[in-house]
């Protein structure tokens, strides 16, 4: 039996099919509106889950995530075969998922270093970070994700403290939502396109070669790259960090109707590109303020084409190009500097401010330990941001079609 990278997709690209779990319920225009501040870009939505691990979960999960990255992505073995059940290619059945990652975060409280996680509180344990970028409503997403990925979820999320299992999907959804952190800012370099739009345009332009490229590149296990920055926020500065994170969006962007946007709405924005995307190499970026009993943390994550050092240097350069912005709660500062100064480790007011090199070094030091322990997936790996953006408008009239198979 020969692997066919197209067997889960309608050959003409006119259907979005979720194999084995029915069709994803999408509205006629391909999106489910969400009233939250930073959870969606108009087409794509974000899920950011931070779970404390059970005792012993760090060792198991660190080894398991590394193993998953090296299993064959999909093989012609029987359905119950190990490689087929656990591989990253299993995620390729979910055509509405753009990119996801499981990774590890260090304890949020120093107590974890004393008790080694055996008698520690939830904040003193190592944490599992799950990031997802997907089409549609997150309620439908969790329904389908839990049905198709049941076995992998049990092996990964099962080491989370209080995991209720998947026997009752409502309990699982409530558990996930209770640990979800809504981004203060979420951006995508092609936020006007759903994953279905990208898939359909790939079919129209390259046929099966496009999907074979994703298969050959391991479905995003190694590229695009992912970078996480995790910084403790100074006491009393949580509200300022929230404001600074929201200020990363282009001025006036929150007033745009992303579904029926007009040229006039965009003309009112000086530069419609979110700051975190201005390097031209970032697919997805989010800024999340994680509020916990032991204190608040700033979480910045990026899915990008270049190296981490190149990414950070580009972000700082873009921030310097924006320059100091007026503010009500302190001296003028550029957007990223304003956000970082809410965190610990920044220079005191009596000390000289950082130059760009020092700021890059500080951001680089915020990459958490064990950041190499992760498992990632991208439905169109091997494609750069520019290549995906070039797919806009590809296909016959009427595309992208947003029908679902019943």
C-alpha positions as CSV (number, residue, x, y, z in Angstrom):
1,X,0.0,0.0,0.0
2,X,1.4,3.4,-1.0
3,X,1.0,6.6,1.0
4,X,-1.3,9.1,-0.7
5,X,-0.9,12.6,0.8
6,X,-4.2,13.6,-0.8
7,X,-6.5,10.9,0.4
8,X,-8.0,13.1,3.1
9,X,-8.8,16.0,0.8
10,X,-11.3,16.3,-2.0
11,X,-9.2,16.2,-5.2
12,X,-10.7,19.4,-6.5
13,X,-10.2,21.2,-3.2
14,X,-13.9,22.1,-2.9
15,X,-14.6,20.5,0.4
16,X,-13.2,20.8,3.9
17,X,-13.5,17.3,5.3
18,X,-12.7,16.1,8.8
19,X,-12.1,12.4,8.4
20,X,-13.6,10.2,11.0
21,X,-15.3,13.0,12.9
22,X,-17.8,14.5,10.6
23,X,-17.6,18.0,9.1
24,X,-16.5,21.0,11.0
25,X,-19.4,23.4,11.5
26,X,-18.4,26.6,9.8
27,X,-20.5,29.7,9.1
28,X,-21.2,30.6,5.5
29,X,-18.2,33.0,5.3
30,X,-15.9,30.4,6.8
31,X,-15.5,31.8,10.4
32,X,-17.2,31.7,13.7
33,X,-17.2,35.2,15.3
34,X,-15.7,35.6,18.7
35,X,-16.2,38.5,21.1
36,X,-12.8,38.1,22.8
37,X,-10.2,40.7,22.5
38,X,-7.3,38.9,21.0
39,X,-8.4,35.4,20.3
40,X,-8.8,35.6,16.5
41,X,-7.6,37.5,13.4
42,X,-11.0,37.4,11.7
43,X,-10.4,34.1,10.0
44,X,-8.0,32.2,12.3
45,X,-8.4,31.6,16.1
46,X,-5.9,31.0,18.9
47,X,-6.0,28.6,21.8
48,X,-3.2,29.0,24.5
49,X,-3.4,26.4,27.3
50,X,-1.0,26.3,30.3
51,X,-1.3,23.1,32.4
52,X,0.6,22.2,35.6
53,X,2.1,18.7,35.3
54,X,1.6,15.9,37.7
55,X,4.6,14.6,39.8
56,X,6.9,12.7,37.3
57,X,5.2,14.4,34.4
58,X,8.3,16.4,33.4
59,X,10.5,13.4,32.8
60,X,7.8,11.4,30.9
61,X,6.6,14.3,28.8
62,X,10.1,15.6,27.9
63,X,11.1,12.2,26.6
64,X,7.7,11.6,24.9
65,X,7.6,14.9,23.0
66,X,11.1,14.3,21.7
67,X,10.2,10.8,20.6
68,X,7.0,12.0,18.8
69,X,9.2,14.3,16.7
70,X,11.2,11.4,15.3
71,X,8.4,8.8,14.7
72,X,7.5,8.4,11.0
73,X,4.8,11.0,10.2
74,X,2.5,8.6,8.5
75,X,3.0,5.1,7.2
76,X,0.9,2.5,5.4
77,X,0.7,0.3,8.5
78,X,-2.7,-0.8,9.8
79,X,-4.7,1.8,11.7
80,X,-3.7,0.3,15.0
81,X,0.0,0.5,14.1
82,X,2.2,2.6,16.4
83,X,3.6,4.8,13.7
84,X,0.2,5.6,12.3
85,X,-1.5,6.2,15.6
86,X,1.1,8.5,17.2
87,X,2.7,10.2,14.2
88,X,2.5,13.9,13.5
89,X,0.7,13.0,10.2
90,X,-2.3,12.1,12.3
91,X,-2.9,15.8,12.8
92,X,-3.1,16.2,9.0
93,X,-6.6,14.7,9.2
94,X,-7.7,18.0,10.8
95,X,-7.8,20.2,7.7
96,X,-8.9,23.2,9.8
97,X,-5.7,23.2,11.9
98,X,-3.0,25.6,10.7
99,X,-0.3,25.0,13.2
100,X,0.0,23.7,16.8
101,X,2.7,23.0,19.3
102,X,3.1,21.2,22.7
103,X,6.1,22.4,24.7
104,X,7.3,22.8,28.3
105,X,7.4,25.9,30.5
106,X,9.4,26.1,33.8
107,X,7.7,26.4,37.2
108,X,6.0,29.8,37.8
109,X,7.1,29.8,41.4
110,X,10.6,29.2,43.0
111,X,9.0,26.7,45.3
112,X,9.2,24.1,42.6
113,X,13.0,24.1,42.9
114,X,12.7,23.1,46.6
115,X,10.2,20.3,46.3
116,X,11.1,19.0,42.9
117,X,7.4,18.9,42.0
118,X,6.5,16.2,44.6
119,X,4.7,18.4,47.1
120,X,4.6,21.6,45.1
121,X,1.6,23.8,44.3
122,X,0.3,24.0,40.8
123,X,2.4,27.1,40.1
124,X,5.5,25.4,41.4
125,X,5.3,22.6,38.9
126,X,6.6,22.5,35.4
127,X,3.9,23.5,32.9
128,X,2.7,22.1,29.6
129,X,2.1,24.8,27.0
130,X,-0.3,24.0,24.2
131,X,-0.7,26.6,21.3
132,X,-3.1,26.1,18.4
133,X,-3.9,28.2,15.4
134,X,-7.1,27.0,13.7
135,X,-10.2,27.9,11.7
136,X,-13.7,28.4,13.2
137,X,-15.1,28.3,16.7
138,X,-13.0,26.8,19.6
139,X,-15.9,24.9,21.0
140,X,-16.3,23.0,17.7
141,X,-12.5,22.7,17.5
142,X,-12.3,20.9,20.9
143,X,-15.1,18.6,19.9
144,X,-13.3,17.4,16.7
145,X,-9.8,17.5,18.1
146,X,-10.8,15.3,21.0
147,X,-12.5,12.8,18.7
148,X,-9.7,12.5,16.1
149,X,-6.7,12.9,18.5
150,X,-8.0,11.0,21.5
151,X,-5.0,8.6,22.0
152,X,-2.2,11.3,21.5
153,X,-4.1,13.7,23.8
154,X,-4.3,11.1,26.6
155,X,-0.5,10.5,26.3
156,X,0.4,14.2,26.4
157,X,-2.4,16.1,28.3
158,X,-2.9,13.1,30.5
159,X,0.1,14.1,32.6
160,X,-1.6,17.4,33.4
161,X,-2.8,17.9,36.9
162,X,-6.6,17.2,37.1
163,X,-7.0,15.8,33.6
164,X,-10.5,14.4,33.5
165,X,-10.0,12.0,30.5
166,X,-12.0,12.0,27.3
167,X,-15.0,9.9,28.4
168,X,-17.1,13.0,28.8
169,X,-16.1,15.5,26.1
170,X,-17.9,18.3,28.0
171,X,-15.6,17.8,31.0
172,X,-12.6,17.8,28.8
173,X,-13.7,21.1,27.1
174,X,-14.4,22.7,30.5
175,X,-10.9,21.5,31.7
176,X,-9.2,23.0,28.6
177,X,-11.1,26.3,28.8
178,X,-10.3,26.7,32.5
179,X,-6.6,26.6,31.6
180,X,-6.9,28.7,28.5
181,X,-5.4,32.2,28.4
182,X,-6.8,34.6,26.0
183,X,-4.1,36.5,24.1
184,X,-3.9,40.2,24.6
185,X,-2.6,40.4,21.1
186,X,-2.8,37.7,18.3
187,X,-1.5,38.2,14.8
188,X,-1.1,36.1,11.6
189,X,0.8,37.1,8.5
190,X,-2.1,35.9,6.4
191,X,-5.0,36.4,8.9
192,X,-7.5,37.0,6.1
193,X,-7.0,33.4,4.9
194,X,-8.3,30.3,6.7
195,X,-6.3,27.0,6.6
196,X,-8.9,25.8,4.1
197,X,-8.1,28.8,1.9
198,X,-4.4,27.9,1.9
199,X,-5.1,24.2,1.2
200,X,-7.4,25.0,-1.7
201,X,-4.9,27.5,-3.2
202,X,-2.1,25.0,-2.9
203,X,-4.3,22.5,-4.8
204,X,-5.0,25.0,-7.6
205,X,-1.4,26.0,-8.0
206,X,0.7,22.9,-7.5
207,X,-1.7,19.9,-7.3
208,X,-0.4,17.0,-5.2
209,X,3.1,18.3,-5.2
210,X,2.2,21.0,-2.6
211,X,0.9,18.5,-0.1
212,X,3.8,16.1,-0.8
213,X,6.1,19.0,0.2
214,X,4.4,19.2,3.6
215,X,4.8,15.4,4.0
216,X,8.4,15.6,3.0
217,X,9.1,18.4,5.5
218,X,7.6,16.3,8.3
219,X,4.4,18.3,8.7
220,X,6.2,21.1,10.5
221,X,8.0,19.1,13.1
222,X,11.2,21.1,12.4
223,X,10.1,24.0,10.2
224,X,8.7,26.6,10.6
225,X,10.5,27.3,13.8
226,X,8.9,28.2,17.1
227,X,10.3,30.6,19.7
228,X,8.8,31.2,23.2
229,X,9.8,34.1,25.5
230,X,8.6,33.8,29.1
231,X,9.2,36.7,31.5
232,X,8.0,37.3,35.1
233,X,6.0,40.6,35.4
234,X,7.0,43.0,38.2
235,X,4.5,43.2,41.1
236,X,1.9,45.8,40.4
237,X,2.6,46.0,36.7
238,X,0.2,43.4,35.4
239,X,-2.4,46.0,34.2
240,X,0.4,48.0,32.5
241,X,1.6,44.8,30.7
242,X,-1.9,44.1,29.4
243,X,-2.2,47.6,28.0
244,X,1.3,47.4,26.5
245,X,0.5,44.0,24.9
246,X,-2.7,45.3,23.4
247,X,-0.8,48.3,22.0
248,X,1.2,46.0,19.8
249,X,-1.8,46.0,17.4
250,X,-1.8,48.7,14.7
251,X,-3.5,51.8,15.9
252,X,-7.1,51.7,14.8
253,X,-7.0,48.0,13.9
254,X,-9.5,47.2,16.7
255,X,-12.1,49.3,14.9
256,X,-11.9,47.3,11.6
257,X,-14.6,44.8,10.9
258,X,-12.4,41.9,9.8
259,X,-15.2,40.2,7.8
260,X,-16.5,43.2,5.9
261,X,-13.4,45.4,6.0
262,X,-13.2,48.2,3.5
263,X,-10.4,50.1,1.9
264,X,-11.4,53.2,3.8
265,X,-11.0,51.4,7.1
266,X,-7.5,50.3,6.2
267,X,-6.6,53.7,4.8
268,X,-7.2,55.1,8.3
269,X,-4.4,52.9,9.7
270,X,-0.9,54.3,9.2
271,X,0.7,50.9,9.0
272,X,-1.7,47.9,9.1
273,X,1.0,45.4,9.7
274,X,1.2,44.3,13.4
275,X,4.6,45.1,14.9
276,X,5.3,41.4,15.7
277,X,4.9,40.6,12.0
278,X,7.1,43.3,10.5
279,X,10.2,41.1,10.1
280,X,8.3,39.5,7.2
281,X,9.2,36.0,8.5
282,X,6.6,35.5,11.3
283,X,3.6,33.3,10.5
284,X,1.9,33.6,13.9
285,X,2.6,35.6,17.0
286,X,0.8,36.1,20.3
287,X,1.3,38.1,23.5
288,X,-0.4,36.6,26.6
289,X,-0.4,37.8,30.1
290,X,-0.7,34.7,32.3
291,X,-2.1,35.7,35.7
292,X,-1.5,33.1,38.5
293,X,-1.7,33.2,42.3
294,X,2.1,33.3,42.6
295,X,2.4,36.2,40.1
296,X,1.9,37.2,36.5
297,X,4.0,36.2,33.5
298,X,4.4,37.6,30.0
299,X,4.3,34.9,27.3
300,X,5.4,35.8,23.8
301,X,5.4,33.0,21.1
302,X,6.3,33.2,17.5
303,X,6.1,30.7,14.5
304,X,8.7,31.9,12.1
305,X,11.0,31.1,9.1
306,X,14.3,32.5,10.3
307,X,16.5,31.7,13.4
308,X,15.6,32.9,16.9
309,X,18.5,35.4,16.9
310,X,17.5,36.8,13.5
311,X,13.9,37.0,14.7
312,X,14.7,38.9,17.8
313,X,17.1,41.3,16.1
314,X,14.4,42.0,13.4
315,X,11.8,42.7,16.1
316,X,14.0,45.1,18.0
317,X,14.9,46.9,14.7
318,X,11.2,47.2,13.8
319,X,10.5,48.5,17.3
320,X,13.2,51.1,17.0
321,X,11.8,52.2,13.6
322,X,8.4,52.9,15.3
323,X,10.1,55.0,17.9
324,X,8.8,56.3,21.3
325,X,5.0,56.5,21.5
326,X,3.0,58.8,23.8
327,X,1.5,57.1,26.8
328,X,-0.4,58.1,30.0
329,X,1.2,55.8,32.5
330,X,4.9,56.8,32.1
331,X,7.6,58.2,29.9
332,X,7.2,57.7,26.1
333,X,8.7,54.4,24.9
334,X,8.6,52.2,21.8
335,X,6.0,49.4,21.9
336,X,8.3,46.4,22.7
337,X,10.3,48.4,25.2
338,X,7.1,49.5,26.9
339,X,6.1,45.9,27.2
340,X,9.4,44.6,28.4
341,X,9.8,47.3,31.0
342,X,6.8,45.8,32.8
343,X,8.9,42.6,33.5
344,X,11.6,41.9,36.0
345,X,15.3,42.3,35.1
346,X,15.0,45.6,33.3
347,X,17.3,48.5,34.2
348,X,16.3,50.7,37.1
349,X,15.3,54.3,36.3
350,X,18.6,55.5,37.6
351,X,20.5,53.3,35.1
352,X,21.1,53.9,31.4
353,X,18.4,52.5,29.2
354,X,19.2,49.5,27.0
355,X,20.5,49.9,23.5
356,X,19.2,47.5,20.8
357,X,21.9,44.9,21.4
358,X,21.2,44.8,25.2
359,X,17.5,44.5,24.5
360,X,18.0,41.6,22.1
361,X,20.2,39.8,24.7
362,X,17.6,40.3,27.3
363,X,14.9,38.8,25.1
364,X,17.2,35.9,24.2
365,X,17.6,35.1,27.9
366,X,13.8,34.8,28.2
367,X,13.8,31.7,26.1
368,X,12.8,29.1,28.8
369,X,14.9,26.0,29.5
370,X,14.0,22.7,27.9
371,X,12.6,24.7,25.0
372,X,13.9,21.9,22.7
373,X,11.4,19.5,24.2
374,X,8.4,20.0,22.0
375,X,6.2,18.5,19.3
376,X,4.9,20.8,16.5
377,X,2.7,20.5,13.4
378,X,2.1,22.8,10.5
379,X,-0.3,21.9,7.7
380,X,1.8,23.7,5.1
381,X,5.4,23.3,6.3
382,X,8.1,24.0,3.8
383,X,6.3,27.2,2.7
384,X,7.6,30.6,3.8
385,X,5.4,33.5,4.8
386,X,5.9,35.2,1.4
387,X,5.0,32.0,-0.5
388,X,1.7,31.6,1.5
389,X,0.8,35.2,1.0
390,X,1.3,34.8,-2.7
391,X,-1.5,32.3,-2.7
392,X,-4.1,35.0,-2.2
393,X,-6.5,35.0,-5.1
394,X,-5.2,31.7,-6.6
395,X,-7.9,29.4,-8.0
396,X,-11.0,29.7,-10.3
397,X,-13.7,32.3,-9.6
398,X,-15.6,31.7,-6.5
399,X,-12.7,30.3,-4.6
400,X,-12.0,29.8,-1.8
401,X,-15.1,27.6,-1.4
402,X,-16.2,27.1,2.2
403,X,-18.5,24.2,1.8
404,X,-18.6,21.3,4.2
405,X,-19.3,17.7,3.6
406,X,-22.4,16.4,5.4
